[in-house]
């Protein structure tokens, strides 16, 4: 292992530590669970890691809408202190991305997406009972998030 690989491995340690802190914090909302059988412990750890992996992928896909640096140059970042890109500084300063959409933390973006819901409408008429379903019309920000995740706009009409 050369020097670059050693530094990169050491810096990735902080990501792992953040993941374990994340389990206990408000991101994943995992309370302490006590298991007494080996299989259950393994299953619990697997589910925690799977939840974090899904969250990591969501953050990667939703990066344009988050306070995330999208222009990281990995070539030199392993050895020297990370420097924020101009676009990340602009996002932080203006609180908006290049498309002029508001920039969020992961938690606030998920809360915003959580307002999309399926409404059941029931009409009782003399001719009978009619039931239909209507999905909340997404805002421009929500529609952008859905498209970044590869979710068709047909699903939200």
N, C-alpha and C positions, 0 to 999 in steps of 0.2 A: 504494500500500500504506500503510494507516494504521499508527499506533503499535502497536495490538493485534496486527495481522497480523505486523509485524516481530518482536515479542517472541515470538509463537507459533512463527514459523519458526525463530528462533534456538534456542528450547527444544527443538524437534523435532530439531535437529541432534544433541543428546545421544543421542536414540534411534537415529539412524543410526550414530553412533560406537559405541554399545553393540552394535549388530548386527554390525559388523565385528570388534569384540573377541570377540564370541560365536563367530564362525567359527573363531577360533584357539584358543578355550578348550575346556573339556570339554563344553559344551552341545551343540554340533553335531559335535564330533570330526572336523573337516576338517583333514587334514594338508596341508602345502604340496605343491601339485601343479604341475608345470612343463609348460606347453603351448607348442608352437612354431607352431601354426597358429591363425589368427584365429578360425575357426569353433569350435575346441575351447575357446579362451579364453572366447568368448561363451557357449558351452554350460555351461562350468564356473561362470561367474558367474550364469547363469540358475538353475542347480540350487542354488547357495548361497542366492540370494535366495528361491527357492521354499521351501527348507527353513526359512529364517527366517520366511517368511510363514506357513507351517503352524504353526510354534512360536508365533508371535504370536497366531494364532487360537485355538490350544489354551489359551494363557494367558488369553485373554479369556473363553473358555467355562468354564474351570476356576477362575476368580477366587474363587468362594466357598470353595474348598478351599485356596487359596494365601494367602501373606502379601501380598495385594494390597489396595489401597484401592479399594473398590467405589463409594464415594459422593463422587467428585470433582466439585466444582462448577467446570466449565470456564469459566464466565462471568468469574470473577475470577482464576483461576489463571494466566492468561497474563501478568499484569503483576506480581502480588505473589508472594512466596515461597509455595510450596505448603504447605498445612497439612493434616496427616493428620486424617481423620475419626475420630469417636469409635468407630465400629465397627472401624476398622483398628487403633486403639490397643488396643481390647479383644481383638482377635485376637492381637496381639503379646504382650499381657500374659498371657492365659489359654492361649495356644497351641491354642485351640479356636475353632470358628466358632459361629454362632448355633444350629446344630443339634447342638452339642456333639461334632462330629467333629474329629479332630486336624487342625491346619493344617500344610501342608507348603510347602517350596520347590518350584519346578517340577521340579527334578531328582529330589528324593526322592519326589514323587508319581508321576513316570514310573517310577522304580525300583519303587515299590509296585505299580503297574499291571503292571509286567513280570513279576510273579509269577503272573499268570493265564496258564495254558498249556493246550494240548490234549494230553491223555494218550491213548495208544493202549493198549488192553487186549486181549491175545490169550489165548484159552483153548483149549488143546489137549485135547479130550475124545475118547473112543472113537468117538463119533458124528461127529466132524469138528472142524475148527478154526473158532473163532468170534472175530471181531474187532469191537470196538466202541470208540467214542471218547467221552471224557468231558472236559468243560471244567472247570477248577478252579472251585469255588464262590467267587464274589467276596465279600470282606468288605463290611461296611456302607459303609465309605469308598470302596472300589472300585466298588460298585454306584452310589453317588451320583455319582462321577466319570463312570461310563459313561452315566448318565442325563443329566448335564449336557452330554455330548458327543452326545446323541441316539441312543445305541446301545441297542437294545431289550434288555430283560432276557431275552427268549426266546433271544437269541443266546448267553447265558451259562448256560443251564440244561442 
